[in-house]
Amino acid sequence: MTSVAQPPSSAELTVCHVTVSDPRVRPLLRELGHEYATRYGKEAHAEISRYPDEEFTPPYGGLLLLLLERGDPVAGGAFRRYDTTTAELKRIWTHSAHRRRGLARRVIAELEAGARGYRRIFLTTGPRQPEARGLYLATGYTPLFDTEADPETIGPLPFEKHIAVREHTGKAPDQ
């Protein structure tokens, strides 16, 4: 019989809105860089620095968050402004020692809740990331590609989800 770790209770996790320069973001960037390089080659590591850090801050229409457990980052993710009505999810991550606990679903839910003022969420994932593809399908994202095709023939796999517009308060989230 296989045991699966129980998802942490909300009381055990703290959602923290951060900037890329926050030292607690380093494990996210390091592990994502390693994952990208392992799956797609060393040049894929550049994906981490593809966008300026400020694009993931509220003044630029973005957000970067971490889930902390006892003060340590265990998962995180971000979005950036894709266009005036669309947020683009980026950097969805679960610490390698904390996978299979439902943390990525929680990150997605927190990012969707933080996407105030947007009507649509867009994202892409690589063709060699079946667990990410499964996550987005399981959380209600619509694939914008032929799901029967070999993912390697498609390239980045695009998804979208339409969300209810929640008014933006104009205030930066708590740090």
N, C-alpha and C positions, 0 to 999 in steps of 0.2 A: 504494500500500500504506500502510495506517495503522499507525503504531507506538504501542504502549502502554507506558507506563513500567513497569519491573519493580518488583514489590513490594520494599520494603526488607527486608534480612535482620534477623533478631531482634537481631543484634549492633549494628545501626545505630540501633535504637529503644530508648528507655528508657520504662518505664511509671512514672508518677509519680502517687501519690495526693495530692490537693490539696484545699484549701477554696476556696470561691467568692472569698474575699478575696485569694487568691494572684494577684499581678500577671500571671502566665503564663496565667491564665484569661481575661483581657481580650479577646484575639483571638477566642476561642470565643464569648463573649457578644456582642461587636460584630458578628461575621459572622452569627450566628444571628438577631440582631435585624434586621439588614439583609435576610436571606433571608425572614424572616416578613413584614416590612413590604412587600417587593417582591411577594410572592405573595398576601398576604391583606389588605394595607392597613396604615396606620400604627397602628391600634388593636391589631393582632396583636403588635406589639413588646412589649406588656404580658405576653405569655406568659413572657418571660424572668424576670420578677419575681413570677410567680404563686405560687410556693412560697417559704417562708422558707429562707434559705441553709443553716441547720442541718439541714434535712431531707436534705441530701446529705452528711451526715457519719456515720461509724460509730456514735456513740452514739445516733443517731436511726434507725438501720437503713439508712442510705444510704451512697453512695460517689460521689465525683467523681474522675475520672482524666484524665490527659493522656498522649498519646504524644509524647515529645520526640525530635527528631532533631538531634543536635549541640547540645542544650540548648534548642532552639526548639520550641514547641508546633506540631504538625502535625495532630493529631486529638485528639478527646476525647469524653467522654460521662459520663453519671451514671445512678444509680438512686436511688429513694427508696422507703421502705416504703409499699406500697399497702394491705396488710393483713398479718396475722401470718404468712401463708404466701406472700405475693406481693410481689415487687419490681417497681416500675414504671420502665422505662427512660425517660430524658429527655435532652435536650441532646446527641444524637448529632451530631457535627460533624467535618468534615474541612476543613482550611484550603483556601481557594480555589486556592492555588498548588500544592496537593499532592493533588488529586483524581485518580481513576482509577489508584490504586496499591494498592488493597486495604486501606487504612488503616481504613475504617469496619468492615470484617469483623473486623479485629484488635481494634478497640474493643469490638465486640459480644462477642467471645470473652473479652476481659479482664473485661468487666462480668459476664458469666455466671459466670466463675470466681470473681469477688469476691462473688457473691450467696450467700454461705454462710448456711445456715439457712433459705433460701427453697426452695419446691418449684415455684414458678411465676413466670414473668416475663410482665408485661403491658405493653403500650405502645399508643400511638396515634400516627398521623402524619396530616398534613393531606391532603386530597384533591388538592391541587395539588403533591404531592411524589412523582411517579412513581418517582424514583430511590430514595427511602426505601422505598416499597412494595416495589420489586424487591429491595432489600437484605434486608428482613425475610423475604420469601418464600425468597430464596436461602440464608438462614441458618437455615432450619427453623422459622420462626414460622408458626403457623396463623392464617389470617385469620378474624376473627369477624364477617364481613360478606359479602355477596353479591359475589363478585369479578367477576361479569358486569354488575353495575349500574354506572351512571355514578357515579364517585366523588363528583362534586359534589352528588348527591342524597342521599349518606350522611352527609356531614360528616366528623368525625374518623374515621379508619379504624383500628379496634381489632385487635390481634394478641395472641396468647399463645403461650407455649412452656413446657412442663413440663420441669423439670430435675431431675437427681439431687440429693437433699439432701446437702450437705456441711456437716459440723458447723462452727458458728461458734466460732472460737478465743477470742473475747472480747477479743482484742488489736486495737488500732487499727493499720491498715496503716502502713508506713513513710512518712514524709513526704518 
